[in-house]
């Protein structure tokens, strides 16, 4: 029996995309991973904060 747990096709696809991102981003150290993580979190926060008023008001700030 394998020590790895069985992953769903969706999880396998997600993990493959993460591998591709790491390779294309030139990640070669822990510091690179930390910087990529910070950029990713900042992007999620920015998108979330931009979307919040749209949902509350029913229109975007650019309308």
N, CA, C and O atoms as CSV, one atom per row, in Angstrom:
chain,resi,resn,atom,element,x,y,z
A,1,UNK,N,N,0.843,-1.183,0.000
A,1,UNK,CA,C,0.000,0.000,0.000
A,1,UNK,C,C,0.887,1.244,0.000
A,1,UNK,O,O,1.889,1.294,0.714
A,2,UNK,N,N,0.524,2.237,-0.790
A,2,UNK,CA,C,1.290,3.465,-0.916
A,2,UNK,C,C,1.086,4.347,0.321
A,2,UNK,O,O,0.009,4.369,0.917
A,3,UNK,N,N,2.145,5.071,0.690
A,3,UNK,CA,C,2.030,5.969,1.835
A,3,UNK,C,C,1.337,7.272,1.443
A,3,UNK,O,O,0.887,8.022,2.310
A,4,UNK,N,N,1.250,7.543,0.137
A,4,UNK,CA,C,0.543,8.736,-0.332
A,4,UNK,C,C,-0.955,8.497,-0.353
A,4,UNK,O,O,-1.422,7.427,-0.743
A,5,UNK,N,N,-1.696,9.501,0.071
A,5,UNK,CA,C,-3.152,9.353,0.023
A,5,UNK,C,C,-3.624,9.528,-1.414
A,5,UNK,O,O,-2.979,10.196,-2.223
A,6,UNK,N,N,-4.734,8.929,-1.701
A,6,UNK,CA,C,-5.318,9.011,-3.048
A,6,UNK,C,C,-5.906,10.412,-3.231
A,6,UNK,O,O,-6.714,10.866,-2.421
A,7,UNK,N,N,-5.496,11.085,-4.297
A,7,UNK,CA,C,-5.974,12.439,-4.559
A,7,UNK,C,C,-7.016,12.427,-5.662
A,7,UNK,O,O,-6.944,11.633,-6.600
A,8,UNK,N,N,-7.975,13.313,-5.534
A,8,UNK,CA,C,-9.020,13.433,-6.555
A,8,UNK,C,C,-8.401,14.031,-7.820
A,8,UNK,O,O,-7.351,14.671,-7.758
A,9,UNK,N,N,-9.047,13.824,-8.954
A,9,UNK,CA,C,-8.534,14.426,-10.199
A,9,UNK,C,C,-8.436,15.953,-10.109
A,9,UNK,O,O,-7.519,16.550,-10.672
A,10,UNK,N,N,-9.378,16.581,-9.404
A,10,UNK,CA,C,-9.347,18.032,-9.242
A,10,UNK,C,C,-8.122,18.469,-8.457
A,10,UNK,O,O,-7.454,19.439,-8.815
A,11,UNK,N,N,-7.832,17.738,-7.377
A,11,UNK,CA,C,-6.669,18.080,-6.561
A,11,UNK,C,C,-5.383,17.845,-7.347
A,11,UNK,O,O,-4.447,18.640,-7.256
A,12,UNK,N,N,-5.331,16.770,-8.110
A,12,UNK,CA,C,-4.151,16.499,-8.928
A,12,UNK,C,C,-3.937,17.615,-9.949
A,12,UNK,O,O,-2.806,18.049,-10.167
A,13,UNK,N,N,-5.018,18.079,-10.575
A,13,UNK,CA,C,-4.924,19.164,-11.555
A,13,UNK,C,C,-4.454,20.457,-10.894
A,13,UNK,O,O,-3.628,21.180,-11.452
A,14,UNK,N,N,-4.985,20.749,-9.699
A,14,UNK,CA,C,-4.575,21.944,-8.954
A,14,UNK,C,C,-3.092,21.888,-8.619
A,14,UNK,O,O,-2.371,22.873,-8.775
A,15,UNK,N,N,-2.644,20.716,-8.153
A,15,UNK,CA,C,-1.240,20.563,-7.782
A,15,UNK,C,C,-0.329,20.705,-9.000
A,15,UNK,O,O,0.770,21.247,-8.887
A,16,UNK,N,N,-0.769,20.229,-10.150
A,16,UNK,CA,C,0.014,20.365,-11.379
A,16,UNK,C,C,0.133,21.830,-11.769
A,16,UNK,O,O,1.202,22.275,-12.187
A,17,UNK,N,N,-0.962,22.590,-11.634
A,17,UNK,CA,C,-0.922,24.022,-11.936
A,17,UNK,C,C,0.026,24.750,-10.994
A,17,UNK,O,O,0.735,25.666,-11.409
A,18,UNK,N,N,0.042,24.351,-9.739
A,18,UNK,CA,C,0.953,24.960,-8.768
A,18,UNK,C,C,2.400,24.672,-9.160
A,18,UNK,O,O,3.251,25.560,-9.110
A,19,UNK,N,N,2.674,23.426,-9.550
A,19,UNK,CA,C,4.035,23.072,-10.000
A,19,UNK,C,C,4.449,23.928,-11.198
A,19,UNK,O,O,5.570,24.433,-11.251
A,20,UNK,N,N,3.526,24.087,-12.164
A,20,UNK,CA,C,3.805,24.896,-13.344
A,20,UNK,C,C,4.076,26.347,-12.957
A,20,UNK,O,O,4.993,26.970,-13.492
A,21,UNK,N,N,3.282,26.887,-12.029
A,21,UNK,CA,C,3.482,28.257,-11.563
A,21,UNK,C,C,4.849,28.418,-10.924
A,21,UNK,O,O,5.558,29.384,-11.205
A,22,UNK,N,N,5.222,27.482,-10.069
A,22,UNK,CA,C,6.518,27.557,-9.403
A,22,UNK,C,C,7.658,27.507,-10.415
A,22,UNK,O,O,8.635,28.245,-10.289
A,23,UNK,N,N,7.536,26.643,-11.409
A,23,UNK,CA,C,8.578,26.540,-12.434
A,23,UNK,C,C,8.652,27.809,-13.286
A,23,UNK,O,O,9.741,28.318,-13.553
A,24,UNK,N,N,7.502,28.312,-13.707
A,24,UNK,CA,C,7.496,29.501,-14.574
A,24,UNK,C,C,7.902,30.765,-13.822
A,24,UNK,O,O,8.348,31.733,-14.436
A,25,UNK,N,N,7.750,30.765,-12.498
A,25,UNK,CA,C,8.105,31.927,-11.687
A,25,UNK,C,C,9.571,31.934,-11.293
A,25,UNK,O,O,10.050,32.893,-10.688
A,26,UNK,N,N,10.277,30.879,-11.631
A,26,UNK,CA,C,11.704,30.815,-11.298
A,26,UNK,C,C,11.962,30.646,-9.814
A,26,UNK,O,O,12.983,31.108,-9.306
A,27,UNK,N,N,11.055,29.994,-9.118
A,27,UNK,CA,C,11.201,29.781,-7.678
A,27,UNK,C,C,12.338,28.787,-7.433
A,27,UNK,O,O,12.318,27.657,-7.921
A,28,UNK,N,N,13.323,29.240,-6.666
A,28,UNK,CA,C,14.452,28.355,-6.390
A,28,UNK,C,C,14.881,28.372,-4.929
A,28,UNK,O,O,15.812,27.670,-4.533
A,29,UNK,N,N,14.191,29.181,-4.136
A,29,UNK,CA,C,14.559,29.250,-2.721
A,29,UNK,C,C,13.315,29.485,-1.872
A,29,UNK,O,O,12.239,29.790,-2.386
A,30,UNK,N,N,13.483,29.339,-0.594
A,30,UNK,CA,C,12.377,29.587,0.329
A,30,UNK,C,C,11.970,31.052,0.283
A,30,UNK,O,O,10.786,31.365,0.410
A,31,UNK,N,N,12.919,31.944,0.105
A,31,UNK,CA,C,12.601,33.369,0.004
A,31,UNK,C,C,11.729,33.639,-1.230
A,31,UNK,O,O,10.803,34.448,-1.171
A,32,UNK,N,N,12.023,32.965,-2.340
A,32,UNK,CA,C,11.194,33.100,-3.545
A,32,UNK,C,C,9.774,32.627,-3.275
A,32,UNK,O,O,8.811,33.259,-3.708
A,33,UNK,N,N,9.645,31.520,-2.562
A,33,UNK,CA,C,8.316,30.994,-2.225
A,33,UNK,C,C,7.566,31.986,-1.346
A,33,UNK,O,O,6.378,32.228,-1.558
A,34,UNK,N,N,8.252,32.562,-0.361
A,34,UNK,CA,C,7.613,33.524,0.529
A,34,UNK,C,C,7.146,34.764,-0.238
A,34,UNK,O,O,6.051,35.270,0.007
A,35,UNK,N,N,7.972,35.252,-1.164
A,35,UNK,CA,C,7.593,36.422,-1.953
A,35,UNK,C,C,6.402,36.118,-2.850
A,35,UNK,O,O,5.489,36.935,-2.970
A,36,UNK,N,N,6.406,34.954,-3.477
A,36,UNK,CA,C,5.279,34.548,-4.315
A,36,UNK,C,C,4.011,34.425,-3.479
A,36,UNK,O,O,2.934,34.830,-3.917
A,37,UNK,N,N,4.135,33.868,-2.279
A,37,UNK,CA,C,2.985,33.734,-1.380
A,37,UNK,C,C,2.448,35.118,-0.997
A,37,UNK,O,O,1.235,35.329,-1.002
A,38,UNK,N,N,3.330,36.055,-0.669
A,38,UNK,CA,C,2.899,37.415,-0.316
A,38,UNK,C,C,2.163,38.074,-1.474
A,38,UNK,O,O,1.128,38.710,-1.275
A,39,UNK,N,N,2.696,37.922,-2.689
A,39,UNK,CA,C,2.053,38.505,-3.867
A,39,UNK,C,C,0.681,37.879,-4.105
A,39,UNK,O,O,-0.273,38.572,-4.458
A,40,UNK,N,N,0.593,36.576,-3.912
A,40,UNK,CA,C,-0.669,35.872,-4.116
A,40,UNK,C,C,-1.714,36.325,-3.106
A,40,UNK,O,O,-2.856,36.597,-3.478
A,41,UNK,N,N,-1.338,36.408,-1.839
A,41,UNK,CA,C,-2.269,36.856,-0.797
A,41,UNK,C,C,-2.702,38.294,-1.059
A,41,UNK,O,O,-3.878,38.620,-0.898
A,42,UNK,N,N,-1.770,39.160,-1.460
A,42,UNK,CA,C,-2.110,40.553,-1.753
A,42,UNK,C,C,-3.133,40.626,-2.885
A,42,UNK,O,O,-4.070,41.423,-2.830
A,43,UNK,N,N,-2.953,39.795,-3.909
A,43,UNK,CA,C,-3.889,39.774,-5.043
A,43,UNK,C,C,-5.275,39.306,-4.592
A,43,UNK,O,O,-6.285,39.893,-4.983
A,44,UNK,N,N,-5.325,38.267,-3.783
A,44,UNK,CA,C,-6.614,37.787,-3.262
A,44,UNK,C,C,-7.296,38.867,-2.433
A,44,UNK,O,O,-8.500,39.086,-2.566
A,45,UNK,N,N,-6.541,39.534,-1.586
A,45,UNK,CA,C,-7.120,40.580,-0.729
A,45,UNK,C,C,-7.646,41.737,-1.583
A,45,UNK,O,O,-8.750,42.233,-1.357
A,46,UNK,N,N,-6.851,42.157,-2.558
A,46,UNK,CA,C,-7.263,43.245,-3.427
A,46,UNK,C,C,-8.545,42.905,-4.183
A,46,UNK,O,O,-9.471,43.713,-4.248
A,47,UNK,N,N,-8.590,41.710,-4.749
A,47,UNK,CA,C,-9.780,41.277,-5.488
A,47,UNK,C,C,-10.986,41.173,-4.561
A,47,UNK,O,O,-12.096,41.548,-4.940
A,48,UNK,N,N,-10.776,40.670,-3.362
A,48,UNK,CA,C,-11.873,40.550,-2.405
A,48,UNK,C,C,-12.413,41.895,-1.984
A,48,UNK,O,O,-13.625,42.076,-1.868
A,49,UNK,N,N,-11.511,42.848,-1.753
A,49,UNK,CA,C,-11.946,44.177,-1.340
A,49,UNK,C,C,-12.634,44.918,-2.483
A,49,UNK,O,O,-13.567,45.687,-2.253
A,50,UNK,N,N,-12.179,44.689,-3.704
A,50,UNK,CA,C,-12.840,45.313,-4.858
A,50,UNK,C,C,-14.219,44.722,-5.077
A,50,UNK,O,O,-15.142,45.438,-5.466
A,51,UNK,N,N,-14.374,43.437,-4.838
A,51,UNK,CA,C,-15.652,42.763,-5.084
A,51,UNK,C,C,-16.689,43.096,-4.015
A,51,UNK,O,O,-17.888,43.088,-4.295
A,52,UNK,N,N,-16.247,43.384,-2.806
A,52,UNK,CA,C,-17.178,43.619,-1.694
A,52,UNK,C,C,-18.141,44.775,-1.967
A,52,UNK,O,O,-19.348,44.603,-1.796
A,53,UNK,N,N,-17.650,45.950,-2.387
A,53,UNK,CA,C,-18.611,47.038,-2.672
A,53,UNK,C,C,-19.549,46.695,-3.829
A,53,UNK,O,O,-20.716,47.085,-3.817
A,54,UNK,N,N,-19.045,45.967,-4.827
A,54,UNK,CA,C,-19.900,45.574,-5.951
A,54,UNK,C,C,-21.099,44.782,-5.452
A,54,UNK,O,O,-22.228,45.006,-5.889
A,55,UNK,N,N,-20.847,43.858,-4.536
A,55,UNK,CA,C,-21.926,43.026,-4.012
A,55,UNK,C,C,-22.873,43.845,-3.142
A,55,UNK,O,O,-24.088,43.649,-3.185
A,56,UNK,N,N,-22.318,44.761,-2.355
A,56,UNK,CA,C,-23.150,45.571,-1.461
A,56,UNK,C,C,-24.004,46.570,-2.237
A,56,UNK,O,O,-25.198,46.717,-1.977
A,57,UNK,N,N,-23.374,47.254,-3.193
A,57,UNK,CA,C,-24.053,48.319,-3.912
A,57,UNK,C,C,-24.803,47.851,-5.141
A,57,UNK,O,O,-25.745,48.505,-5.591
A,58,UNK,N,N,-24.389,46.722,-5.682
A,58,UNK,CA,C,-25.040,46.201,-6.882
A,58,UNK,C,C,-24.444,46.734,-8.171
A,58,UNK,O,O,-24.950,46.432,-9.252
A,59,UNK,N,N,-23.372,47.525,-8.082
A,59,UNK,CA,C,-22.672,48.005,-9.284
A,59,UNK,C,C,-21.212,48.210,-8.933
A,59,UNK,O,O,-20.857,48.358,-7.763
A,60,UNK,N,N,-20.358,48.219,-9.966
A,60,UNK,CA,C,-18.927,48.359,-9.701
A,60,UNK,C,C,-18.557,49.829,-9.544
A,60,UNK,O,O,-19.336,50.713,-9.900
A,61,UNK,N,N,-17.384,50.083,-9.017
A,61,UNK,CA,C,-16.942,51.460,-8.811
A,61,UNK,C,C,-16.660,52.150,-10.143
A,61,UNK,O,O,-16.511,53.371,-10.186
A,62,UNK,N,N,-16.585,51.380,-11.229
A,62,UNK,CA,C,-16.310,51.960,-12.540
A,62,UNK,C,C,-17.581,52.267,-13.323
A,62,UNK,O,O,-17.504,52.810,-14.425
A,63,UNK,N,N,-18.756,51.927,-12.773
A,63,UNK,CA,C,-20.029,52.217,-13.465
A,63,UNK,C,C,-20.407,53.674,-13.312
A,63,UNK,O,O,-21.441,54.101,-13.824
